Amino acid sequence: MALTQYNATGKTFDLGKLITIISPSDAPILNRIGSAGKATQVVHHWEEDELPKPIDNAHVEGETFNVENPGETTIKDNVCQIFHKGFGVTDTNLAVKRYNMSNKLAYEMQKAMKVLALDQERAIIRSSKKVLGNTATARRMAGLPYYISSNVFKNNGTARPLTYELLNDALEQVYECGGDPDVIVASPRNKRVLSLLLPLSTERSQKAESKKMVATIDVFEGDFGTQRVITDRWLPNSDVYVLSTQYLGMVPLRPFGKKELPKTKDATEQVIVGEITMEVRAEKASARITDLDGVLPTAP
């Protein structure tokens, strides 16, 4: 009888050539807004100004000129927050041969960079206050909930549905304030709400000639321009943002980089560290819709 594989010895281990990480790693707002220069102090400042509203401006010949006080600019600020993520691998672990990675430490560094991006995204959408910090308290940068104050559509803490009229009201108010919003940011649930409630005239994600049923909104083209609808899985269902992203940016004091920790054990330890804050210029150019219930409307 021929020898079968059931009792064979010395067989190799069959392992796929990919390492799958199911955990989400996207940071859509952070990736969208990019950089806005470099900070030089732990408290970063920027300057803003506004034009006066137009008036009836007609004068008679020979009139004496009238000079008005133009006023001063406004100085705003945010605090640079230290983000870091450490990781370590024993030197034995570094030495062993692996199927799908040539360097375990480099692999952990890639994971750490993704985690740091998620931590920044969380601060952008959830941080509602600035913390200057001290020797015992970490500095914290403020995010969108802190800065967007002029155009906040709330319902006194009572949850209510997201409607087309509510979204259009926010777009109108931003437009009247001089904004040119290019992005609507929604949670996965509110992305579904938008897909169900927005009019059929709204541009969908697929062309009609593809002959496929389209039930999702990627671009909203309405009374006040065109906005890309992006999904942010870290945004709570209570909030939707209308953003003019040209006025938003991240400002590093210390760009993210790798540091080798002192060799005090039979292991190699590193940390990725950076210090960064967020600029929210012209906050009137954006809006926040809050007190939403995340309940799906009945499909038309």
C-alpha positions in Angstrom: 0.0 0.0 0.0 1.3 3.5 -0.9 2.1 5.8 1.9 -0.6 8.4 2.4 0.0 12.0 3.7 -1.9 11.3 6.9 1.2 9.7 8.6 3.8 11.7 6.7 6.4 13.6 8.7 8.4 16.8 8.0 5.5 18.5 6.1 5.6 22.3 5.8 3.0 24.4 7.4 0.4 25.8 4.9 -0.2 29.5 5.8 -1.7 32.2 3.5 0.5 35.0 2.3 -1.6 37.8 3.8 -2.1 39.1 7.3 -5.7 40.2 7.7 -6.7 43.0 10.1 -10.4 43.5 10.2 -10.3 46.4 12.6 -11.2 49.7 10.8 -8.3 52.1 10.2 -9.8 54.9 8.2 -9.6 58.6 9.3 -11.7 60.4 6.7 -11.6 64.0 8.1 -7.9 63.8 9.0 -7.1 62.6 5.5 -9.3 65.2 3.9 -8.1 68.3 5.6 -4.3 67.8 5.4 -1.7 70.2 6.8 -2.0 73.9 7.5 1.6 74.9 8.2 3.8 74.4 11.3 3.4 75.5 14.9 6.2 77.1 16.8 4.7 77.1 20.3 2.5 74.7 22.3 -0.3 77.2 21.9 -0.8 77.9 18.2 -2.5 81.1 17.1 -4.1 82.2 13.8 -5.7 85.5 12.7 -9.1 86.1 11.2 -11.0 89.0 9.8 -14.4 89.7 8.3 -15.8 92.1 5.7 -18.7 94.4 6.7 -22.0 93.8 5.1 -22.8 95.7 1.9 -24.5 99.0 2.2 -26.2 101.6 0.0 -23.1 103.4 -1.1 -23.9 106.6 -3.1 -22.6 110.1 -2.5 -23.0 113.6 -3.9 -20.3 115.6 -5.7 -18.0 117.5 -3.5 -18.9 115.6 -0.3 -16.5 115.5 2.6 -15.0 112.0 2.9 -16.1 110.0 5.9 -13.6 107.6 7.4 -14.7 104.7 9.6 -12.7 102.7 12.1 -12.1 99.4 10.3 -11.7 97.5 13.6 -9.1 94.9 14.4 -8.6 91.3 13.4 -9.4 88.4 15.7 -6.8 86.1 17.2 -7.8 82.5 17.8 -5.8 79.6 19.1 -5.6 75.9 19.9 -3.3 73.7 22.0 -0.8 71.3 20.7 -1.5 67.8 21.9 1.1 65.1 22.4 0.1 61.8 20.7 2.3 58.7 21.1 2.1 54.9 20.7 4.8 52.6 22.0 5.5 49.0 21.1 8.2 46.5 21.9 9.4 43.0 20.7 11.8 40.7 22.5 15.0 40.2 20.6 14.2 36.5 20.4 10.9 37.4 18.7 12.8 39.5 16.3 15.2 36.7 15.5 12.6 34.0 14.7 11.7 33.5 11.0 8.1 34.3 10.0 6.0 33.5 7.0 4.4 36.8 6.3 6.7 39.5 7.7 10.4 40.0 7.5 10.6 42.4 10.5 8.1 42.1 13.4 9.1 45.5 14.8 8.5 47.3 11.4 5.1 45.6 11.2 4.2 46.9 14.7 5.4 50.4 13.7 3.0 50.4 10.8 0.1 49.4 13.1 1.1 52.1 15.5 0.9 54.8 12.8 -2.6 53.7 11.9 -3.7 53.8 15.6 -2.3 57.3 15.9 -4.3 58.5 12.9 -7.4 57.1 14.5 -6.7 58.9 17.8 -6.3 62.2 15.9 -9.6 61.6 14.1 -11.3 61.0 17.4 -10.0 64.2 18.8 -11.1 66.1 15.7 -14.7 65.0 16.0 -15.1 64.6 19.8 -12.9 67.0 21.6 -15.2 69.8 23.0 -12.6 71.8 25.0 -9.1 73.0 25.1 -6.8 71.9 28.0 -3.7 74.0 28.5 -2.3 71.3 30.8 0.4 71.4 33.5 3.0 69.0 34.9 0.2 66.6 36.0 -2.4 67.2 33.2 -2.0 66.5 29.6 -2.6 69.2 27.0 -5.6 68.6 24.8 -6.5 70.2 21.5 -10.0 71.3 20.8 -11.9 69.8 17.8 -14.9 70.6 15.7 -17.5 70.5 18.6 -15.6 73.3 20.4 -15.0 75.7 17.4 -18.2 75.4 15.4 -20.5 77.6 17.4 -22.2 80.0 15.0 -24.1 77.4 13.0 -25.1 74.8 15.5 -28.6 73.2 14.9 -29.6 71.6 18.1 -32.8 70.5 19.8 -32.2 71.2 23.5 -30.9 67.7 24.0 -34.0 66.0 22.6 -33.2 63.5 19.9 -35.0 64.2 16.6 -34.7 62.7 13.0 -32.4 64.0 10.4 -34.5 65.5 7.6 -33.7 67.0 4.2 -35.1 70.4 5.4 -32.7 70.3 8.4 -29.7 69.6 6.2 -30.7 72.3 3.7 -31.2 74.8 6.5 -27.6 74.2 7.6 -26.3 74.6 4.1 -28.3 77.8 3.7 -27.0 79.3 6.9 -23.4 78.4 6.1 -23.8 80.0 2.6 -25.2 83.2 4.1 -22.2 83.4 6.4 -19.9 83.3 3.4 -19.0 79.6 3.5 -18.6 77.3 0.6 -19.1 73.8 2.1 -17.7 70.9 0.2 -18.2 68.0 2.5 -21.1 66.5 4.5 -19.8 64.1 7.2 -22.1 61.5 8.6 -21.9 58.3 10.7 -22.7 55.0 8.9 -26.2 55.1 10.2 -26.8 58.7 9.1 -25.3 57.9 5.8 -28.1 55.4 5.3 -30.6 58.1 6.5 -29.3 60.5 3.9 -29.5 57.9 1.2 -33.2 57.3 2.1 -34.4 60.9 2.5 -32.5 62.9 -0.1 -34.5 63.7 -3.4 -34.0 61.5 -6.4 -32.5 64.5 -8.2 -29.5 64.2 -6.0 -26.5 62.6 -7.8 -26.1 59.0 -6.8 -22.9 56.9 -6.7 -23.5 55.0 -9.9 -24.5 56.0 -13.4 -28.0 55.1 -14.6 -26.6 53.3 -17.6 -25.0 50.7 -15.4 -28.6 49.3 -15.0 -28.0 48.6 -11.3 -30.3 49.6 -8.5 -28.7 52.7 -6.8 -29.6 53.3 -3.1 -26.8 55.4 -1.8 -25.8 59.0 -1.9 -22.2 60.0 -2.6 -22.6 63.5 -3.8 -25.3 66.0 -2.8 -26.0 68.7 -5.4 -28.6 71.1 -4.0 -29.5 74.7 -3.7 -26.1 75.7 -2.3 -23.6 73.9 -4.4 -22.2 70.4 -4.4 -21.0 68.5 -1.4 -19.3 65.2 -1.1 -21.0 62.9 1.4 -18.4 61.0 3.4 -18.9 58.4 6.0 -17.0 58.6 9.3 -17.4 55.4 11.4 -16.1 57.3 14.5 -18.8 60.0 14.4 -21.7 59.5 16.8 -25.2 59.1 15.3 -26.2 62.3 17.1 -24.1 64.5 14.8 -23.7 65.5 11.2 -21.2 68.0 10.0 -21.3 70.4 7.0 -17.7 71.5 6.5 -15.8 73.9 4.3 -12.6 71.9 4.5 -10.4 74.7 2.9 -10.5 76.4 6.3 -9.5 73.3 8.3 -6.0 71.9 8.8 -3.6 70.1 11.1 -0.6 72.0 12.4 2.3 70.0 13.9 4.7 71.4 16.5 6.7 68.1 16.3 6.0 66.0 13.3 5.4 62.3 14.0 8.6 60.3 14.2 10.1 57.1 15.7 12.2 57.1 18.8 14.3 54.2 20.1 13.9 53.6 23.8 16.9 52.8 26.0 18.0 49.2 25.9 17.3 48.1 29.5 16.1 44.5 28.7 16.5 41.7 26.2 14.0 43.5 23.9 13.8 46.3 21.4 11.3 49.0 22.2 10.2 52.0 20.2 7.6 54.8 20.3 6.0 56.9 17.6 5.4 60.4 19.0 4.2 63.7 17.6 2.7 66.9 18.8 0.0 68.5 16.8 -3.1 70.7 16.9 -6.0 71.7 14.6 -6.8 75.0 13.0 -10.5 75.7 12.5 -10.4 79.0 10.6 -13.7 80.9 9.8 -15.9 78.6 11.9 -18.9 80.3 10.3 -18.1 78.5 7.1 -19.1 75.1 8.7 -22.1 73.8 10.6 -23.0 71.1 13.1 -26.4 69.4 13.2 -26.8 67.7 16.6 -29.4 66.0 18.8 -30.2 63.5 16.0 -31.8 60.1 16.8 -30.2 58.0 14.0 -33.6 56.5 13.1 -34.0 55.4 9.5 -36.9 57.0 7.7 -39.3 55.1 5.6 -38.0 54.7 2.1 -40.0 56.5 -0.6 
